[in-house]
Amino acid sequence: MDFSFSDDLYNFPKFGAAAFLLLSYARFASSRLRPGLLRLFSLLPVLSLFPFLPFLFSTIILRVISAFYLNWLALFKLLLLSFDLPPLSPSLPLLSFLAFSSLPIKAKNPKDPPTHFSLLSLATKAALVSVIFSIYRYKQQLSSYIVFSLYCLHLYIALDLVFFTTAWSVGWLIRTELEPQFNKPYLSSSLRDFWGRRWNLMVSDILRPTVYHPIRNRYGPMAGVIATFAMSGLMHEFLFCYITLDKPTGEVTLFFLLHGVCTALEGWWVRHKNWWVPAVSVRLVLTLGFVAGTGYWLFFPPILRNHTDDIVVAECLALIGFGSLW
């Protein structure tokens, strides 16, 4: 397969310039209009153009990352900005506004203890990615369960490395300490622990004020949890369209709906303090097993069905080769 990373590199300034202009306009319009529907209407042109920008990239890797940054993070943050809700504010310096609006970063609370990034952990994850990429060359000889396990490990480490690199570089640039976006999800002892406190925390921080709190205040916590996971499912379904370039199948939405119902039931069970709860080690195995099992059933099939996973693997291997030329 031939991948035009050179073409994507050529299109990257176009993508950056378009995102810069749209987000700069959003900051300017928000600074001139009071919070509310009028500010929201002024931002609609920006929100309506976001979905088209990722198509400047021909490779799946860059297309889905840019779609996640703009069509999920930036979109939801600008919706909150419309009603003067954090994390954005038109009073932020332009560079900070651009960074906080479009990237998976969050300023650390000064009252929280400082975050210590481990170079050993970073080097270990980079080495694991290298090993996984090497094993991919023999993918056709491996069982589907081993390949699936590699995909899960690849997904976690790749996201963690991308988000860490983003936070470290942007934090250094704007001189702000930023929160980590992953917190050892392999130690999760419950679904609430996995989704709420350990996995992709930027998404949790965005969905709480936009979906969970309004629904919870009106219909109760269980409805808030299920609605939040339903929204997450719809957004993942949207992002999968950038991966497969095909119509949604509903499987990813069902995956998150199932997790939403189970998370809500888990919370309901835990609130009964006298009811039996398994040991932590048992809960850890059950949690990771449930996430992996349902992922194998519902999350990965839309990618596997059209062999899109083979394209992503080939892109990863080609990216290494492309990087070695520089």
N, C-alpha and C positions, 0 to 999 in steps of 0.2 A: 504494500500500500504506500502511496505517496502523499505526504502531508505538507501543506504549504505554510510551515511556520515562518518562512521568510515573508510570505504575503501577510500573515497575521502581524508580524513585526512592523511591516509597512503600514498596516491599517490601525495599529495601536495609537499613533498620534491623533488620528481622526476620531477614534473612540474617546480618547482623553480630552480632546478639544470640545467635542460635543457634550460630554458629561460636565466639563468645566463650565461651559456657557449655560447649560440648563440649571445646574445647581447654583451658579452665581445669580441667575435671574430669580430663582426661588428665594434666595437670601434677600435680594433687593426687594422683591414684591412683599415678602413677609415683614420687612422693616417699614414698609409704607402703609400697610393695611392692618386694621385691628384683627385680633383672633376671631375666628368664626367662619361662617359660610362664604363670605366675600373673599377672605384669604384663601379658603379651600378652592373656590372657583378660579382664582388667579393662578393656582398651582396645577390645575388640570392639564394645561398644555404640556407642562413638564412630565407629568405622570403618564400622559398618553403617548409621548415620544420614547420613553424609557424602553418599552418592549422591543423596539426596532434596533437599538444600538448593538446588542450582542451579536446580531447577524452580520456585523462587520467581520467577525471571526469565522474562519472556515473549520477550525479544529474544535472538537467537543470540549476539551479541557478549558480553553479560554472563553468559549461561548457560554458554558454553564456557570463558570466563576463570575463572569461579568453580569450575567443574568441574576445571579444570587445577590450580588452587591447592589445592583440598581433596582431590579424589579421586586425585590423583597425588602432588603434593609432600607434602602433610600426611600422607597415608596411608603413604607409604614412610618418611617421617621418623619417624612414630610406631612403625612396625614396627622401625626401628633402635633407637629409644628403649626398646622392650620388652627389648632385650638390652644396654642401656647403651652403645650405639654412637653416635658423633656423627652429626649436628651438635647434637642436642637434649640437654638435661640438665634434670632437675627442679629443679636448683639455680639455673637462670637466673631473673632477675627476670621477673615475670608478663608485662610488656609485651614484653620481648625474646623470651620463649618463644612468645608469640602470633605475633610477627612472623616469627621464624625457622622456626616450624613450618608456617606456611600461605602464605608468600610466596616468590617466586623470588629469595632473597637469601642471600648467604654472606659471613661476616665475612672480611675480608682478613687474610692472614698478616702480622704486624708486620715480619717479615724481608723481605717482598717490597717492591719499590720502589713509591712512591705512585702511585696512578692519577690521571691528569690528564684530566678530562672537557673536551672541546672544545665550547664554545658554538657555534662555527661549524659543526661537524659536526651538532650537535643542530638548529640552525636550518635547515641544508640538508635534513636528513631530514624535518623538519616541512613545509618548502616542497615537497618531493617528494610527500609524502602529499597535500598540497593540490592539486598538479598532477594526481596520479592520480585523485583524487576528481572533478576537473573533467572529465577524459577519460572517466570512467565514464558521464557523461551522454550520451555518443555511442557507448556500448558496442555497440549493435545494428549500427552501421555499420562496426565494426572486424572484422578477421579473427580467427579463434579463436586463432591463434598470438600475435598482439599482445595479446589479452585475457589469455592465459595468462601472458605475460611480465609484464604489469601485476599479475596476481595474485601471482606470485612476489615481485616487488619490494614489493608491498603487504604481503605476509605478513612478510617480513624487517623492513621498516621499522616496521610497526605493533608487532610483538613487541619490537623493540629499544627503541622509544619507551616502550612500556608498562613494560617491565622497568627501563629507566633511570629513569623517573619514580618507580617503586616504590622502587628502591634509593636514589635521592637523597632522597626524602621520609622514608623509614624510617630511613636512615642519619643524617639530621639529627635526627630525633626521638629516637633511642636513642644518639646521639653515638658511632656506630661507623662506621668506613670499610668499605665493602662492595665486593666484587669485581664488575666488569662481567660480564654474562651473554652478551654477544656480542663476538667479537674479529675483526671484518672477515672474515666467512665468504667474501666474494667473492675473497679472496686464497688460498683453500685450494688446496694443491698435491697433495692426496691425499684419499681418503675418510677415512682415519684422522685427518688434519689437520682436515677439515671437521667430522666428528662428535665428535671427542675434544677438540679444542682451540679451536674457533671458533664452533660453532653451539649455542645454548641450553645453556650449560655447566652450569646447575643440574641438568638432567636427567642429564647425564653423571656429575656428582658424586653423584647419588642412586643411579644404576644400578650404579656400580662396587662399592660395598660390599654392596648387596643381591643382585646377580645375578652380576656378572662375577667378583669375587674368589672366592666360594664355588665356582662352576663351574670356574674356571681351576685352583684348587688341587686339584680332584678329577679333572678330565678334560683339563686342558691349556688353553693360551691360545686356540686356535682355537674350541674348544667354548664357552669363556667369552664370546668375541666374538659368536658366533652366538646364544647364549642371551640375551645382553643385548639384541641387536637384536630378537629374537623377543618379549621382554617389552615393549620399546618399541612394537613393532607392536600388541600386544594392548592396551596402554594407549591408543594413538592410536585404535584401533578403538573402544574404550570412549568416548573423548572425541567421536568422530565421531557417536555415537548422540545426544549432546546437540546436535549441529549439525543433523543430518538428521531426528531423531526417528523413525528407521527402524531396522530390524534391521541388524546388521553384514553386510558383503558379503565380508570377507576380503581385499579388495584392498590396504588399508592395511597389514595384517599382512604380506602378500606383499611389498609395497614394502620394508619394513624387513628382512624375511628375506633378500631379494635383496641389500640393502646390507650385511647382516651377513656373508653368504657372501663377497661381493666384498671387504669390508674385511679379513676373515680371510685370504683368498688374497693380498691386497695385502701384509699383514704377513708372510706366509710368503715371498713373493717378495723383499721388502726384506731379510729376514734372511740371504739369500744375497748377501753383499756384493760378490761378483765378477760378479753377473748384471747385465745391462744395465738402466739406468733412464733414462727420457726426461728431457729438459731440463725445468727448472721451469716455463717458459712453456707447454710442451706439456702437462705434468701438470695445470696450472691449467685449461686449456681442456677437457681430458678429464674432469677431476673435476666441474667445473660443468656440462658438457654431460651427463654421466651422471646427475647429480642432477636436472637439469631434465627430461631425457628420460624417466627412470623416473617422475618426479613427474607428467608429462603422461600417462603410461600407466596408473599405478596409484594415485597419491596423490590427485589431484584428481577423478577420475571419480565417486566416491560423492557429492561435493558438486555436481558439474555435472549429474549425471543427473537429479536432481529439481529442478533450477534453484534449489537452495539458495543458490548463489552470487549470484543476482539478489536474493534476500532480504537477504543480507549487504551487498551493495552499496547497496541501498535503505536499509538501517539506517544505514550509514555516512553517507549523504547526509542522512538524517533527523536523525542525531545532530548534525551540523553545524548544521542548522536549529534543533534543540532547544537547543543550546548558545548560539546567538545570542540566544535569548530572555532569557538570564540576564546 
